[in-house]
Amino acid sequence: MPTVFERLLSGEWPCAKVYEDELVFAFMDAGQVNDGHVIVATRRPCETLLDASEAEAAALMRAAQRIARAVQAVFQPEGITVLQANRPAGWQTVPHLHLHVLPRWAGDGVELGWPRKEPGIDRLRELAAQLQPLMEPQPGSQPAPP
């Protein structure tokens, strides 16, 4: 069954498109939190960031940056939140990879909170050591600048 984003991209359902290229498309969120709230989604219906290619993930962020600059110029918000969620436990509500570019103002009622845990540097280093073996650059990826 096609997702809402597939239906928007195909033209089956109407949308206010902001941007599109060969990998992503962007449109005004129908549930505008604040004026200028844009969703950027992959054209290919991958469910989460974990399912996307490196090129698709990079294209999402490139488009988000361009849109954030446009949102800043037009709406002049006090801040911008870029949010990307994966799976229901991670707050994903549409099973199609996307992110939100959300203009923000102090006191706008938008909240995002979680309990902070401060395990200390030794535990942080243990956690990092678990991830490091999996962080080898992927073929074709660009190395980080020095």
DRENPA-3360 file (N, C-alpha, C; in nm, 2 decimals, always signed):
BEGIN
1 = MPTVFERL = +0.08/-0.12/+0.00/+0.00/+0.00/+0.00/+0.09/+0.12/+0.00 ~ +0.07/+0.22/-0.09/+0.15/+0.34/-0.10/+0.14/+0.43/+0.03 ~ +0.25/+0.49/+0.06/+0.24/+0.58/+0.17/+0.18/+0.71/+0.13 ~ +0.15/+0.80/+0.22/+0.09/+0.93/+0.19/+0.19/+1.01/+0.10 ~ +0.32/+0.99/+0.13/+0.42/+1.07/+0.05/+0.43/+1.02/-0.09 ~ +0.42/+0.88/-0.11/+0.41/+0.83/-0.25/+0.29/+0.89/-0.32 ~ +0.18/+0.90/-0.25/+0.06/+0.95/-0.32/+0.07/+1.10/-0.35 ~ +0.14/+1.17/-0.27/+0.17/+1.32/-0.29/+0.27/+1.33/-0.41;
9 = LSGEWPCA = +0.37/+1.25/-0.41/+0.47/+1.26/-0.52/+0.41/+1.22/-0.65 ~ +0.32/+1.12/-0.66/+0.26/+1.07/-0.78/+0.16/+1.17/-0.84 ~ +0.11/+1.26/-0.75/+0.01/+1.35/-0.79/-0.13/+1.30/-0.76 ~ -0.14/+1.18/-0.70/-0.27/+1.12/-0.66/-0.34/+1.21/-0.56 ~ -0.26/+1.27/-0.47/-0.31/+1.36/-0.37/-0.24/+1.49/-0.39 ~ -0.31/+1.60/-0.37/-0.25/+1.73/-0.39/-0.15/+1.77/-0.28 ~ -0.05/+1.85/-0.32/+0.04/+1.90/-0.22/+0.10/+2.03/-0.27 ~ +0.16/+2.11/-0.18/+0.22/+2.23/-0.22/+0.37/+2.21/-0.22;
17 = KVYEDELV = +0.42/+2.17/-0.34/+0.56/+2.13/-0.36/+0.65/+2.25/-0.35 ~ +0.76/+2.23/-0.28/+0.86/+2.34/-0.26/+0.98/+2.31/-0.35 ~ +1.02/+2.18/-0.36/+1.15/+2.14/-0.42/+1.14/+2.00/-0.46 ~ +1.22/+1.96/-0.57/+1.24/+1.82/-0.60/+1.36/+1.81/-0.69 ~ +1.43/+1.70/-0.68/+1.54/+1.66/-0.77/+1.53/+1.51/-0.79 ~ +1.63/+1.45/-0.84/+1.62/+1.31/-0.87/+1.61/+1.21/-0.75 ~ +1.65/+1.26/-0.63/+1.65/+1.17/-0.51/+1.54/+1.21/-0.41 ~ +1.51/+1.34/-0.40/+1.42/+1.39/-0.29/+1.31/+1.48/-0.35;
25 = FAFMDAGQ = +1.21/+1.50/-0.27/+1.11/+1.61/-0.29/+1.07/+1.67/-0.16 ~ +1.03/+1.79/-0.17/+0.99/+1.87/-0.05/+0.86/+1.94/-0.07 ~ +0.78/+1.94/+0.04/+0.65/+2.00/+0.03/+0.61/+2.06/+0.16 ~ +0.51/+2.15/+0.16/+0.46/+2.21/+0.28/+0.39/+2.10/+0.36 ~ +0.42/+2.09/+0.49/+0.35/+2.00/+0.58/+0.20/+2.04/+0.59 ~ +0.11/+1.95/+0.57/-0.03/+1.99/+0.58/-0.07/+2.02/+0.72 ~ +0.01/+1.98/+0.82/-0.02/+2.01/+0.96/+0.08/+2.11/+1.01 ~ +0.09/+2.23/+0.94/+0.18/+2.33/+0.97/+0.19/+2.36/+1.12;
33 = VNDGHVIV = +0.31/+2.33/+1.18/+0.33/+2.37/+1.32/+0.35/+2.52/+1.33 ~ +0.43/+2.57/+1.24/+0.45/+2.72/+1.22/+0.45/+2.74/+1.07 ~ +0.42/+2.86/+1.03/+0.43/+2.89/+0.88/+0.57/+2.87/+0.83 ~ +0.58/+2.79/+0.72/+0.71/+2.76/+0.66/+0.75/+2.62/+0.70 ~ +0.67/+2.54/+0.76/+0.70/+2.40/+0.80/+0.71/+2.31/+0.67 ~ +0.82/+2.26/+0.64/+0.84/+2.18/+0.52/+0.89/+2.04/+0.55 ~ +0.84/+1.95/+0.47/+0.88/+1.81/+0.48/+0.97/+1.78/+0.36 ~ +1.08/+1.71/+0.38/+1.17/+1.67/+0.28/+1.17/+1.52/+0.28;
41 = ATRRPCET = +1.14/+1.45/+0.17/+1.13/+1.30/+0.17/+1.20/+1.25/+0.05 ~ +1.24/+1.12/+0.07/+1.31/+1.05/-0.05/+1.20/+1.02/-0.15 ~ +1.24/+1.03/-0.28/+1.15/+0.99/-0.38/+1.13/+0.83/-0.38 ~ +1.24/+0.76/-0.35/+1.22/+0.61/-0.34/+1.16/+0.59/-0.20 ~ +1.06/+0.50/-0.19/+0.99/+0.47/-0.07/+1.07/+0.39/+0.03 ~ +1.19/+0.44/+0.08/+1.25/+0.36/+0.18/+1.19/+0.41/+0.32 ~ +1.18/+0.31/+0.41/+1.11/+0.34/+0.53/+1.18/+0.43/+0.63 ~ +1.31/+0.40/+0.65/+1.39/+0.47/+0.75/+1.52/+0.52/+0.70;
49 = LLDASEAE = +1.59/+0.60/+0.77/+1.73/+0.64/+0.74/+1.82/+0.51/+0.72 ~ +1.79/+0.41/+0.80/+1.87/+0.29/+0.79/+1.85/+0.22/+0.66 ~ +1.75/+0.24/+0.58/+1.72/+0.18/+0.46/+1.76/+0.26/+0.34 ~ +1.81/+0.38/+0.36/+1.84/+0.48/+0.25/+1.99/+0.45/+0.21 ~ +2.01/+0.49/+0.08/+2.15/+0.48/+0.04/+2.22/+0.61/+0.09 ~ +2.35/+0.60/+0.09/+2.43/+0.72/+0.14/+2.40/+0.84/+0.05 ~ +2.37/+0.82/-0.08/+2.34/+0.93/-0.17/+2.20/+0.99/-0.13 ~ +2.11/+0.91/-0.10/+1.97/+0.96/-0.06/+1.98/+1.03/+0.07;
57 = AAALMRAA = +2.06/+0.98/+0.17/+2.07/+1.05/+0.30/+2.14/+1.19/+0.28 ~ +2.24/+1.19/+0.20/+2.31/+1.32/+0.17/+2.22/+1.41/+0.10 ~ +2.14/+1.36/+0.00/+2.05/+1.45/-0.07/+1.94/+1.51/+0.02 ~ +1.89/+1.43/+0.12/+1.80/+1.48/+0.22/+1.86/+1.60/+0.29 ~ +1.98/+1.59/+0.34/+2.04/+1.70/+0.41/+2.07/+1.82/+0.33 ~ +2.12/+1.79/+0.20/+2.14/+1.91/+0.11/+2.01/+1.99/+0.09 ~ +1.91/+1.91/+0.06/+1.78/+1.98/+0.04/+1.73/+2.05/+0.16 ~ +1.75/+1.99/+0.28/+1.71/+2.05/+0.41/+1.78/+2.18/+0.43;
65 = QRIARAVQ = +1.91/+2.19/+0.40/+1.99/+2.31/+0.41/+1.94/+2.42/+0.32 ~ +1.91/+2.38/+0.19/+1.86/+2.48/+0.10/+1.73/+2.54/+0.14 ~ +1.64/+2.45/+0.19/+1.51/+2.49/+0.24/+1.52/+2.57/+0.36 ~ +1.61/+2.53/+0.46/+1.62/+2.61/+0.58/+1.67/+2.75/+0.55 ~ +1.76/+2.77/+0.45/+1.80/+2.90/+0.41/+1.68/+2.98/+0.35 ~ +1.60/+2.92/+0.27/+1.49/+2.98/+0.21/+1.38/+3.02/+0.32 ~ +1.36/+2.93/+0.41/+1.27/+2.95/+0.52/+1.32/+3.07/+0.61 ~ +1.45/+3.07/+0.63/+1.50/+3.18/+0.71/+1.48/+3.32/+0.64;
73 = AVFQPEGI = +1.51/+3.32/+0.51/+1.50/+3.44/+0.43/+1.35/+3.49/+0.42 ~ +1.26/+3.40/+0.41/+1.12/+3.44/+0.39/+1.05/+3.46/+0.52 ~ +1.06/+3.37/+0.62/+0.98/+3.38/+0.74/+1.05/+3.44/+0.86 ~ +1.19/+3.45/+0.85/+1.27/+3.51/+0.95/+1.24/+3.46/+1.09 ~ +1.25/+3.32/+1.10/+1.22/+3.27/+1.24/+1.34/+3.30/+1.33 ~ +1.32/+3.28/+1.46/+1.42/+3.30/+1.56/+1.52/+3.18/+1.56 ~ +1.47/+3.06/+1.51/+1.55/+2.94/+1.50/+1.48/+2.84/+1.40 ~ +1.55/+2.74/+1.38/+1.50/+2.63/+1.29/+1.54/+2.50/+1.35;
81 = TVLQANRP = +1.44/+2.41/+1.36/+1.46/+2.27/+1.40/+1.45/+2.18/+1.28 ~ +1.55/+2.10/+1.26/+1.55/+1.99/+1.16/+1.54/+1.86/+1.23 ~ +1.43/+1.79/+1.21/+1.40/+1.67/+1.28/+1.38/+1.55/+1.19 ~ +1.44/+1.44/+1.22/+1.43/+1.31/+1.14/+1.41/+1.20/+1.24 ~ +1.30/+1.13/+1.22/+1.27/+1.02/+1.32/+1.26/+0.89/+1.25 ~ +1.29/+0.78/+1.32/+1.29/+0.65/+1.26/+1.21/+0.55/+1.35 ~ +1.11/+0.48/+1.29/+1.03/+0.39/+1.35/+0.94/+0.45/+1.46 ~ +0.83/+0.39/+1.49/+0.73/+0.45/+1.58/+0.80/+0.48/+1.72;
89 = AGWQTVPH = +0.88/+0.39/+1.77/+0.95/+0.43/+1.90/+1.04/+0.55/+1.89 ~ +1.08/+0.58/+1.77/+1.16/+0.70/+1.75/+1.08/+0.82/+1.70 ~ +0.95/+0.81/+1.71/+0.85/+0.92/+1.68/+0.82/+0.93/+1.53 ~ +0.85/+0.83/+1.45/+0.82/+0.83/+1.31/+0.67/+0.80/+1.29 ~ +0.60/+0.88/+1.22/+0.45/+0.86/+1.20/+0.42/+0.82/+1.06 ~ +0.50/+0.84/+0.96/+0.48/+0.80/+0.83/+0.60/+0.70/+0.79 ~ +0.57/+0.58/+0.75/+0.68/+0.49/+0.72/+0.75/+0.51/+0.59 ~ +0.80/+0.63/+0.57/+0.87/+0.67/+0.45/+0.97/+0.78/+0.50;
97 = LHLHVLPR = +1.10/+0.76/+0.46/+1.20/+0.84/+0.51/+1.18/+0.99/+0.48 ~ +1.18/+1.07/+0.58/+1.16/+1.22/+0.56/+1.22/+1.29/+0.68 ~ +1.23/+1.42/+0.66/+1.27/+1.51/+0.78/+1.19/+1.63/+0.77 ~ +1.18/+1.70/+0.88/+1.10/+1.82/+0.89/+1.20/+1.94/+0.90 ~ +1.17/+2.04/+0.83/+1.24/+2.17/+0.85/+1.13/+2.26/+0.91 ~ +1.15/+2.30/+1.04/+1.05/+2.36/+1.11/+1.10/+2.50/+1.17 ~ +1.04/+2.61/+1.11/+1.08/+2.74/+1.17/+1.03/+2.75/+1.31 ~ +1.11/+2.81/+1.40/+1.08/+2.82/+1.54/+1.08/+2.96/+1.59;
105 = WAGDGVEL = +1.00/+2.99/+1.69/+1.00/+3.11/+1.77/+0.99/+3.08/+1.91 ~ +1.05/+3.16/+2.00/+1.04/+3.14/+2.14/+0.90/+3.14/+2.18 ~ +0.86/+3.04/+2.26/+0.72/+3.04/+2.31/+0.62/+2.99/+2.21 ~ +0.66/+2.92/+2.10/+0.57/+2.87/+2.00/+0.50/+2.75/+2.04 ~ +0.53/+2.69/+2.15/+0.45/+2.57/+2.20/+0.51/+2.44/+2.16 ~ +0.61/+2.44/+2.07/+0.67/+2.32/+2.03/+0.76/+2.27/+2.13 ~ +0.75/+2.14/+2.17/+0.84/+2.08/+2.27/+0.90/+1.96/+2.22 ~ +1.02/+1.93/+2.26/+1.09/+1.81/+2.24/+1.18/+1.79/+2.36;
113 = GWPRKEPG = +1.16/+1.69/+2.43/+1.23/+1.67/+2.55/+1.26/+1.52/+2.58 ~ +1.37/+1.50/+2.65/+1.40/+1.36/+2.69/+1.48/+1.37/+2.82 ~ +1.47/+1.27/+2.90/+1.55/+1.27/+3.03/+1.70/+1.26/+3.00 ~ +1.77/+1.36/+3.05/+1.92/+1.36/+3.03/+1.98/+1.26/+3.13 ~ +2.07/+1.18/+3.08/+2.15/+1.09/+3.17/+2.29/+1.13/+3.15 ~ +2.37/+1.14/+3.25/+2.51/+1.17/+3.24/+2.59/+1.06/+3.30 ~ +2.63/+0.96/+3.22/+2.69/+0.84/+3.27/+2.84/+0.86/+3.30 ~ +2.90/+0.97/+3.26/+3.04/+0.99/+3.29/+3.13/+0.95/+3.17;
121 = IDRLRELA = +3.25/+1.01/+3.16/+3.34/+0.99/+3.05/+3.38/+0.84/+3.03 ~ +3.40/+0.77/+3.13/+3.44/+0.63/+3.12/+3.33/+0.55/+3.04 ~ +3.21/+0.56/+3.08/+3.10/+0.49/+3.02/+3.08/+0.54/+2.87 ~ +3.10/+0.67/+2.85/+3.09/+0.73/+2.71/+3.19/+0.67/+2.62 ~ +3.31/+0.65/+2.68/+3.42/+0.59/+2.60/+3.39/+0.44/+2.57 ~ +3.33/+0.37/+2.67/+3.29/+0.23/+2.64/+3.19/+0.22/+2.53 ~ +3.09/+0.31/+2.53/+2.99/+0.31/+2.43/+3.05/+0.34/+2.29 ~ +3.14/+0.44/+2.29/+3.20/+0.48/+2.16/+3.28/+0.36/+2.11;
129 = AQLQPLME = +3.35/+0.29/+2.20/+3.43/+0.17/+2.15/+3.35/+0.07/+2.09 ~ +3.22/+0.05/+2.12/+3.13/-0.04/+2.06/+3.10/+0.00/+1.92 ~ +3.09/+0.12/+1.89/+3.05/+0.17/+1.76/+3.17/+0.18/+1.66 ~ +3.29/+0.22/+1.72/+3.40/+0.25/+1.63/+3.44/+0.14/+1.53 ~ +3.43/+0.01/+1.56/+3.46/-0.09/+1.46/+3.37/-0.09/+1.34 ~ +3.25/-0.04/+1.35/+3.15/-0.03/+1.24/+3.16/+0.10/+1.17 ~ +3.25/+0.19/+1.20/+3.25/+0.32/+1.14/+3.35/+0.34/+1.03 ~ +3.40/+0.23/+0.97/+3.49/+0.24/+0.86/+3.42/+0.31/+0.74;
137 = PQPGSQPA = +3.49/+0.39/+0.67/+3.42/+0.46/+0.55/+3.37/+0.36/+0.45 ~ +3.25/+0.39/+0.40/+3.19/+0.30/+0.30/+3.26/+0.33/+0.16 ~ +3.26/+0.23/+0.08/+3.32/+0.25/-0.06/+3.25/+0.37/-0.13 ~ +3.33/+0.46/-0.18/+3.28/+0.57/-0.25/+3.24/+0.69/-0.17 ~ +3.25/+0.68/-0.03/+3.22/+0.79/+0.05/+3.35/+0.88/+0.06 ~ +3.32/+1.00/+0.10/+3.43/+1.10/+0.11/+3.49/+1.10/+0.26 ~ +3.62/+1.10/+0.27/+3.68/+1.10/+0.40/+3.65/+1.23/+0.47 ~ +3.64/+1.23/+0.60/+3.62/+1.35/+0.68/+3.75/+1.44/+0.67;
145 = PP = +3.73/+1.57/+0.66/+3.84/+1.66/+0.65/+3.92/+1.66/+0.78 ~ +4.06/+1.68/+0.77/+4.14/+1.68/+0.89/+4.11/+1.79/+0.99;
% end
